[in-house]
Amino acid sequence: MATATVPVELPELTKDELARYSRHLILPEVGEEGQRKLKAARVLCVGAGGLGSPLSLYLAAAGVGTLGLVDFDVVDKSNLQRQIIHSTADIGRKKLDSAAEKLEALNPEVKVVKHDTLLSSANALDILKDYDVIADGTDNFPTRYLVNDACVLLGKPNAYGSIFRFEGQASVFATADGPCYRCLYPEPPPPGLVPSCAEGGVLGILPGLVGVIQATETIKLILGKGATLAGRLLLVDALNMRFRELKLRKNPECPVCGAHPTVTQLIDYQQFCGLAPAKKEENAVKNGIPQITVTELKRRIEAGEDLFILDVREPFEYQIANIGGKLIPQNEVPQRLGEIDRDREIIVHCKGGVRSQRIAEFLKQSGYSEVVNVAGGILAWSSEVDATLPKY
């Protein structure tokens, strides 16, 4: 049974806390001792977004004594469909401030510690070391590998969750005898192969499902009760409402948690995931494709230059917001090359610049000599050129 290390001397419960947690106290598996363990526990939630919202709310309601939050983002209107800890009035505020306000209002007995920073190899060990359980609610591969490796090096259990479109995953990694995230995914996927939620979308309710599972696993780790997801990967299919389970085994050859680890300190995770920033002089080119800013594109359009602007988003996205050009969804491009003029410069764009980069590379390989990608896509156009253009 996987457990978290909590202080031997447990704090007493006040009269108000006895009343607040009465439904826990009458559970034999929790009782007064278990509630005191929760009060003594320190949990770090990495991310105050989709997963972090239900995760932190339920941990605060359950009486976890100290909740740490790591985030550096601000609340955007597009967050509100799933990040239920924030409200319309919070748009533009730091997520940390918005989340802390809601958690303290829900349970004033909980101490909220704000870490207003981007988690990195330089600060992760220092931040994570003071917590008993780490709950990973991040949405990118570099941070997932960073959190995993830091948890293994520090001996901290990692209540993991991830979401995309209608599907989610949950597990508990980095326990003493269980596997870690690298045992499941030894190598990250190639950059751009797995789109982000901003590119592929996510059902707003899904992070509620997965975040609550993470909170449940965290509480079980603190109480030392029940069977956690250590050694198991829970797969959630919200569209068909199916739950499947895969057995996971600790990889004896794992580079971080195996018998002879080769990763004994935190590394450059951007580089590990193939996302290392380009050198300054190469910023205008990515994988051989010139990058154009939205402001430069606007200037060239207004100058009347002969550009073939190719929008590779889906028709429903085009209806929400568009800047003109030929619409050919990315999956249809190979079959519709005849509609793309080889004698003109091709300017490819999408929502954020990921899909358009892939299509630009494909066009280059297909013999198109002048292909350019719009860095930042529609989102950048809305932020930097025309604020009336809807973001989605």
C-alpha positions as CSV (number, residue, x, y, z in Angstrom):
1,M,0.0,0.0,0.0
2,A,1.5,3.3,-1.1
3,T,1.4,6.1,1.6
4,A,2.8,9.5,2.1
5,T,5.1,10.6,4.9
6,V,3.2,12.8,7.4
7,P,4.5,14.2,10.7
8,V,4.5,11.7,13.7
9,E,3.0,14.3,16.0
10,L,-0.4,15.2,14.6
11,P,-2.1,18.5,15.4
12,E,-5.3,18.5,17.4
13,L,-8.6,19.4,15.8
14,T,-10.5,22.5,17.0
15,K,-14.1,22.5,17.9
16,D,-14.9,24.2,14.6
17,E,-12.9,21.6,12.7
18,L,-14.7,18.8,14.5
19,A,-18.0,20.2,13.2
20,R,-16.7,20.9,9.7
21,Y,-15.3,17.4,9.2
22,S,-18.0,15.5,11.1
23,R,-18.8,13.3,8.0
24,H,-15.2,12.2,7.8
25,L,-14.9,11.6,11.6
26,I,-17.7,9.0,11.5
27,L,-15.9,7.0,8.8
28,P,-13.8,4.3,10.5
29,E,-11.3,4.6,7.7
30,V,-10.7,8.3,8.5
31,G,-11.8,9.0,12.0
32,E,-10.2,11.7,14.2
33,E,-6.7,10.3,13.6
34,G,-7.1,10.4,9.8
35,Q,-8.5,13.9,9.9
36,R,-5.5,15.0,12.0
37,K,-3.2,13.4,9.3
38,L,-5.0,15.5,6.7
39,K,-4.5,18.6,8.8
40,A,-0.8,17.9,9.2
41,A,-0.3,17.1,5.4
42,R,1.3,19.4,2.9
43,V,0.2,18.9,-0.8
44,L,1.6,20.7,-3.8
45,C,-0.8,21.2,-6.8
46,V,1.3,21.8,-9.9
47,G,-1.1,24.0,-12.0
48,A,-4.2,26.0,-11.1
49,G,-6.1,25.3,-14.3
50,G,-8.4,22.5,-15.5
51,L,-7.1,19.7,-13.3
52,G,-5.9,21.9,-10.5
53,S,-9.3,23.5,-10.0
54,P,-11.3,20.4,-8.8
55,L,-8.2,18.9,-7.3
56,S,-7.4,21.9,-5.0
57,L,-11.0,22.6,-4.2
58,Y,-11.7,19.1,-2.9
59,L,-8.4,18.9,-1.0
60,A,-9.2,22.2,0.7
61,A,-12.7,21.0,1.5
62,A,-11.3,17.7,2.9
63,G,-9.0,19.6,5.3
64,V,-5.6,19.2,3.9
65,G,-3.6,21.6,6.2
66,T,-1.3,23.2,3.7
67,L,-2.0,23.5,0.0
68,G,0.8,24.7,-2.3
69,L,-0.1,26.1,-5.8
70,V,2.4,26.5,-8.6
71,D,1.3,28.6,-11.5
72,F,2.4,31.7,-13.4
73,D,-0.5,32.2,-15.8
74,V,-3.4,34.6,-15.8
75,V,-7.1,33.8,-16.2
76,D,-8.4,33.9,-19.8
77,K,-12.0,33.8,-20.9
78,S,-11.3,30.5,-22.7
79,N,-10.3,28.9,-19.3
80,L,-13.8,29.3,-17.8
81,Q,-15.4,26.4,-19.6
82,R,-13.4,24.0,-17.4
83,Q,-11.3,25.8,-14.8
84,I,-14.1,26.1,-12.3
85,I,-12.1,27.7,-9.5
86,H,-12.0,30.9,-11.6
87,S,-15.0,33.2,-12.5
88,T,-15.7,35.8,-15.1
89,A,-14.7,38.5,-12.7
90,D,-11.2,36.9,-12.5
91,I,-10.3,37.4,-16.2
92,G,-6.9,39.0,-16.4
93,R,-6.0,38.2,-12.8
94,K,-3.2,35.8,-11.8
95,K,-4.6,32.3,-11.5
96,L,-2.7,32.0,-8.2
97,D,-4.5,34.9,-6.7
98,S,-7.9,33.8,-8.0
99,A,-7.5,30.2,-6.8
100,A,-6.1,31.2,-3.4
101,E,-9.1,33.5,-2.8
102,K,-11.6,30.7,-3.6
103,L,-9.8,28.1,-1.5
104,E,-9.5,30.4,1.5
105,A,-13.2,31.3,1.2
106,L,-14.1,27.6,1.1
107,N,-12.0,26.6,4.1
108,P,-10.2,29.3,6.2
109,E,-8.5,26.5,8.1
110,V,-6.3,25.7,5.1
111,K,-3.0,27.5,4.6
112,V,-2.5,28.3,0.9
113,V,1.1,28.8,-0.3
114,K,1.5,30.5,-3.6
115,H,4.5,29.7,-5.9
116,D,4.2,32.4,-8.6
117,T,6.8,30.9,-11.0
118,L,7.3,28.6,-13.9
119,L,8.5,25.3,-12.5
120,S,11.9,24.5,-13.8
121,S,15.0,22.4,-13.3
122,A,16.5,25.3,-11.3
123,N,13.7,25.5,-8.7
124,A,11.7,22.2,-8.7
125,L,13.6,20.4,-6.0
126,D,13.6,23.4,-3.7
127,I,9.8,23.8,-4.2
128,L,8.8,20.2,-4.0
129,K,11.0,19.2,-1.0
130,D,8.7,20.7,1.6
131,Y,5.5,18.8,0.5
132,D,4.3,15.3,1.3
133,V,2.4,14.6,-1.9
134,I,2.8,16.2,-5.4
135,A,-0.3,16.4,-7.6
136,D,0.6,16.9,-11.2
137,G,-2.0,18.8,-13.1
138,T,0.2,20.1,-15.9
139,D,-0.6,20.1,-19.6
140,N,2.8,19.7,-21.3
141,F,5.4,17.0,-21.6
142,P,8.5,18.9,-20.3
143,T,6.8,19.7,-17.0
144,R,5.5,16.2,-16.6
145,Y,8.9,14.7,-16.9
146,L,10.3,17.4,-14.7
147,V,7.7,16.7,-11.9
148,N,8.3,12.9,-12.3
149,D,12.0,13.1,-12.0
150,A,11.9,15.5,-9.1
151,C,9.4,13.3,-7.2
152,V,11.7,10.2,-7.7
153,L,14.8,12.1,-6.6
154,L,13.0,13.4,-3.5
155,G,11.0,10.3,-2.7
156,K,7.6,12.0,-3.1
157,P,4.5,10.3,-4.5
158,N,3.1,11.9,-7.6
159,A,-0.7,11.8,-8.0
160,Y,-0.8,12.2,-11.8
161,G,-3.6,13.2,-14.2
162,S,-3.8,14.2,-17.8
163,I,-6.6,15.1,-20.2
164,F,-7.2,15.6,-23.9
165,R,-10.5,16.0,-25.8
166,F,-12.7,13.3,-24.2
167,E,-10.1,11.1,-22.7
168,G,-8.1,11.2,-19.4
169,Q,-5.5,9.3,-17.5
170,A,-4.7,9.0,-13.8
171,S,-2.1,7.1,-11.8
172,V,0.2,7.4,-8.8
173,F,3.8,7.5,-9.7
174,A,7.1,7.5,-7.8
175,T,6.2,5.5,-4.8
176,A,8.8,3.4,-3.1
177,D,8.0,0.2,-5.0
178,G,5.9,1.4,-7.9
179,P,6.7,2.7,-11.4
180,C,7.3,6.3,-12.4
181,Y,6.1,8.2,-15.4
182,R,9.2,7.3,-17.3
183,C,8.4,3.6,-16.8
184,L,5.2,4.2,-18.8
185,Y,6.6,6.8,-21.2
186,P,10.4,6.3,-21.6
187,E,10.6,8.9,-24.4
188,P,8.4,11.9,-25.1
189,P,6.5,12.0,-28.4
190,P,8.0,14.0,-31.3
191,P,7.3,17.7,-31.0
192,G,3.9,18.6,-32.5
193,L,2.7,15.0,-32.8
194,V,0.3,15.3,-29.8
195,P,-1.6,18.6,-30.0
196,S,-2.3,20.6,-26.9
197,C,-5.8,21.1,-25.5
198,A,-5.7,24.6,-27.0
199,E,-5.2,22.9,-30.4
200,G,-7.4,19.8,-30.0
201,G,-9.9,20.9,-27.5
202,V,-11.1,19.3,-24.3
203,L,-14.6,18.5,-22.9
204,G,-15.0,21.0,-20.0
205,I,-16.3,18.3,-17.6
206,L,-13.4,15.9,-18.1
207,P,-10.9,17.7,-15.9
208,G,-13.5,17.5,-13.2
209,L,-13.6,13.7,-13.5
210,V,-9.8,13.3,-13.5
211,G,-9.1,16.0,-11.0
212,V,-11.4,14.4,-8.5
213,I,-9.6,11.1,-9.0
214,Q,-6.3,12.8,-8.3
215,A,-7.7,14.3,-5.1
216,T,-9.0,10.9,-4.0
217,E,-5.6,9.3,-4.6
218,T,-3.9,12.1,-2.7
219,I,-6.2,11.7,0.3
220,K,-5.7,7.9,0.3
221,L,-1.9,8.4,0.2
222,I,-2.1,10.7,3.3
223,L,-4.4,8.4,5.2
224,G,-2.5,5.2,4.2
225,K,-5.8,3.6,3.5
226,G,-7.2,1.6,0.5
227,A,-5.5,0.6,-2.7
228,T,-4.0,3.5,-4.7
229,L,-3.4,3.7,-8.4
230,A,0.3,2.9,-7.9
231,G,1.1,0.3,-10.4
232,R,-2.1,0.9,-12.4
233,L,-3.1,3.4,-15.1
234,L,-6.7,4.4,-15.1
235,L,-8.0,5.4,-18.6
236,V,-11.2,7.5,-18.7
237,D,-13.3,7.7,-21.9
238,A,-15.9,10.3,-21.1
239,L,-17.6,10.2,-24.5
240,N,-18.6,6.6,-23.9
241,M,-18.3,6.7,-20.1
242,R,-16.0,3.8,-19.9
243,F,-13.1,3.3,-17.4
244,R,-10.3,0.9,-18.2
245,E,-7.3,-0.1,-16.2
246,L,-3.8,-1.1,-17.3
247,K,-1.3,-2.8,-15.1
248,L,2.0,-1.0,-14.8
249,R,5.3,-2.4,-13.7
250,K,8.4,-0.7,-12.4
251,N,11.0,-0.8,-15.2
252,P,14.3,-2.1,-13.7
253,E,16.1,-0.3,-16.6
254,C,14.3,3.0,-16.0
255,P,16.9,5.8,-16.2
256,V,15.5,7.6,-13.2
257,C,13.9,5.0,-10.8
258,G,15.6,1.8,-12.0
259,A,18.3,-0.3,-10.4
260,H,21.1,1.7,-12.0
261,P,19.7,5.2,-12.7
262,T,21.5,7.5,-15.2
263,V,19.3,10.5,-14.4
264,T,20.5,11.5,-11.0
265,Q,19.8,15.2,-11.3
266,L,17.3,17.3,-13.1
267,I,18.0,17.9,-16.8
268,D,17.0,20.3,-19.5
269,Y,13.5,19.1,-20.1
270,Q,12.7,21.4,-23.1
271,Q,15.7,19.9,-24.8
272,F,14.7,16.3,-23.8
273,C,11.3,16.8,-25.4
274,G,12.8,18.4,-28.5
275,L,11.5,21.8,-27.6
276,A,14.7,23.7,-26.8
277,P,14.5,27.3,-28.0
278,A,16.3,28.2,-31.1
279,K,19.4,30.4,-31.1
280,K,18.6,34.0,-31.3
281,E,19.9,34.4,-34.9
282,E,17.7,31.4,-35.9
283,N,14.4,32.6,-34.3
284,A,12.9,33.4,-37.7
285,V,13.3,29.8,-39.0
286,K,12.0,26.6,-37.5
287,N,12.9,23.2,-39.0
288,G,13.7,25.0,-42.3
289,I,10.5,27.0,-42.4
290,P,10.6,30.8,-42.1
291,Q,8.4,32.2,-39.4
292,I,6.4,35.4,-39.9
293,T,4.8,37.5,-37.2
294,V,1.2,38.5,-37.4
295,T,2.2,42.2,-37.6
296,E,4.5,41.6,-40.5
297,L,1.8,39.5,-42.3
298,K,-0.7,42.4,-41.8
299,R,1.8,44.8,-43.2
300,R,2.3,42.6,-46.3
301,I,-1.4,42.1,-46.9
302,E,-2.0,45.9,-46.7
303,A,0.9,46.4,-49.1
304,G,-0.9,44.2,-51.6
305,E,1.7,41.6,-51.9
306,D,0.8,38.5,-53.9
307,L,0.4,36.0,-51.1
308,F,-1.4,32.6,-51.0
309,I,-2.8,32.5,-47.5
310,L,-3.6,28.9,-46.4
311,D,-5.8,28.3,-43.4
312,V,-5.4,24.7,-42.2
313,R,-8.0,24.8,-39.4
314,E,-11.4,23.0,-39.4
315,P,-14.5,24.7,-40.9
316,F,-16.1,25.2,-37.5
317,E,-13.0,27.1,-36.4
318,Y,-13.1,29.3,-39.5
319,Q,-16.7,30.2,-38.7
320,I,-15.6,31.4,-35.3
321,A,-12.7,33.6,-36.5
322,N,-10.8,34.0,-39.7
323,I,-8.4,36.4,-41.4
324,G,-9.3,35.3,-44.9
325,G,-7.4,33.0,-47.2
326,K,-8.0,29.5,-48.6
327,L,-9.5,27.1,-46.1
328,I,-8.2,23.5,-46.4
329,P,-8.2,21.5,-43.2
330,Q,-4.9,19.9,-42.4
331,N,-6.0,16.3,-43.0
332,E,-7.2,17.3,-46.5
333,V,-4.1,19.1,-47.7
334,P,-2.4,16.0,-49.2
335,Q,-5.4,15.3,-51.4
336,R,-5.9,18.9,-52.4
337,L,-2.5,20.0,-53.4
338,G,-3.8,21.0,-56.8
339,E,-5.7,23.9,-55.1
340,I,-2.5,25.4,-53.7
341,D,-0.7,27.6,-56.2
342,R,3.0,26.5,-56.6
343,D,4.0,29.8,-58.2
344,R,3.1,32.0,-55.2
345,E,4.5,32.3,-51.7
346,I,2.4,30.2,-49.4
347,I,1.6,31.6,-46.0
348,V,0.2,28.9,-43.7
349,H,-1.7,29.6,-40.5
350,C,-3.9,27.9,-37.9
351,K,-5.0,28.7,-34.4
352,G,-1.7,28.8,-32.6
353,G,1.0,27.9,-35.2
354,V,1.5,24.1,-34.5
355,R,-0.7,22.6,-37.2
356,S,0.4,25.2,-39.7
357,Q,4.1,24.4,-39.0
358,R,3.5,20.7,-39.8
359,I,1.7,21.5,-43.0
360,A,4.4,24.0,-44.0
361,E,7.0,21.3,-43.6
362,F,4.9,18.9,-45.6
363,L,4.5,21.5,-48.4
364,K,8.2,22.1,-48.5
365,Q,8.8,18.3,-48.8
366,S,6.2,18.2,-51.6
367,G,8.2,20.7,-53.7
368,Y,6.7,24.1,-52.8
369,S,9.7,26.4,-52.8
370,E,8.3,29.4,-50.8
371,V,6.4,28.4,-47.7
372,V,6.1,30.5,-44.5
373,N,4.4,29.7,-41.2
374,V,2.5,32.3,-39.2
375,A,3.9,32.2,-35.7
376,G,1.2,32.3,-33.1
377,G,-1.6,32.0,-35.6
378,I,-5.1,33.3,-35.0
379,L,-4.5,33.8,-31.3
380,A,-1.5,36.1,-32.0
381,W,-3.5,38.0,-34.6
382,S,-6.3,38.6,-32.0
383,S,-3.7,39.7,-29.4
384,E,-1.5,41.8,-31.5
385,V,-3.4,43.0,-34.6
386,D,-7.2,42.9,-34.1
387,A,-8.6,42.5,-30.6
388,T,-12.2,42.2,-32.0
389,L,-11.3,38.8,-33.5
390,P,-12.7,36.2,-31.2
391,K,-10.3,33.9,-29.3
392,Y,-11.5,30.4,-28.8
